[in-house]
Amino acid sequence: MEILQTDKEDEATPRALHKKSGLPLKKFFNTSGMFYREMELSAKLSAMSEDEQFKLLASDGMLVKRPLLVTENAVCTGFKEGAWKAVLLKNP
């Protein structure tokens, strides 16, 4: 298990985490962050391809929702106590 808090990742990392998580790609974006708002991504993401979104996530760590809890079988974006408990109890 690991908790990712890095500032910048290569593009392969968000791709792998997204695939493992089963979550919509939008769940990996820090929608309350200043950079997200400055770029007006709430209006732009739906028109972007997945490739463009992955490049964007890899370009700046401030766009990534954190913390990311990564276990052998799951990925949680952001801290939600119930979700983390469920994942951690399955993967001690």
C-alpha positions in Angstrom: 0.0 0.0 0.0 1.2 3.5 -0.7 -0.1 7.0 -0.4 0.9 9.2 -3.3 1.6 12.9 -2.6 3.9 13.8 -5.4 3.9 17.0 -7.2 4.3 15.6 -10.7 3.9 12.2 -12.2 4.7 10.8 -15.6 1.7 10.1 -17.8 1.8 6.4 -17.2 1.1 6.8 -13.5 -2.3 8.4 -13.7 -3.2 6.0 -16.5 -2.4 3.0 -14.4 -4.2 4.4 -11.3 -7.2 5.2 -13.3 -7.4 1.7 -14.8 -6.9 0.1 -11.4 -9.5 2.3 -9.7 -12.5 1.8 -12.0 -13.4 5.5 -11.2 -14.3 8.1 -13.7 -11.2 10.0 -14.8 -12.7 13.3 -13.5 -12.4 11.8 -9.9 -8.6 12.2 -10.3 -8.8 16.0 -10.7 -8.6 18.4 -7.8 -11.8 20.3 -8.7 -11.5 22.6 -5.7 -7.9 23.6 -6.5 -6.9 27.1 -7.6 -5.2 25.8 -10.8 -8.2 23.8 -11.8 -10.4 26.9 -11.4 -7.9 29.3 -13.1 -7.8 27.0 -16.2 -11.6 26.8 -16.1 -11.4 23.0 -16.5 -15.0 22.4 -15.2 -16.1 23.7 -18.6 -13.3 22.1 -20.7 -12.8 18.6 -19.4 -15.9 17.1 -21.0 -14.6 18.2 -24.4 -11.1 16.9 -23.9 -10.0 13.4 -24.9 -8.8 11.0 -22.2 -5.3 11.4 -23.7 -5.5 15.1 -23.2 -6.8 14.7 -19.7 -4.0 12.3 -18.7 -1.4 14.7 -20.1 -2.9 17.5 -18.1 -2.9 15.4 -14.9 0.8 14.6 -15.5 1.7 18.2 -16.2 1.0 19.6 -12.7 0.6 17.9 -9.4 -1.8 20.6 -8.3 -4.4 19.2 -10.6 -4.4 15.8 -9.0 -6.8 15.1 -6.2 -4.9 14.0 -3.1 -4.1 12.1 -1.2 -4.2 9.0 -3.3 -4.4 5.7 -1.4 -3.1 2.9 -3.6 -3.3 -0.7 -2.5 -2.8 -3.9 -4.5 -6.5 -4.0 -5.5 -7.8 -0.4 -5.1 -7.3 3.3 -5.5 -9.0 6.0 -3.5 -8.9 9.6 -4.5 -9.1 12.3 -1.8 -9.7 11.4 1.8 -13.1 9.9 2.5 -13.0 8.1 5.8 -15.5 5.4 4.9 -13.9 4.6 1.6 -10.5 4.4 3.2 -11.7 2.2 6.0 -13.3 -0.2 3.5 -10.1 -0.4 1.4 -7.8 -0.7 4.4 -9.9 -3.4 6.1 -9.8 -5.5 2.9 -6.1 -4.9 2.4 -4.4 -4.9 5.9 
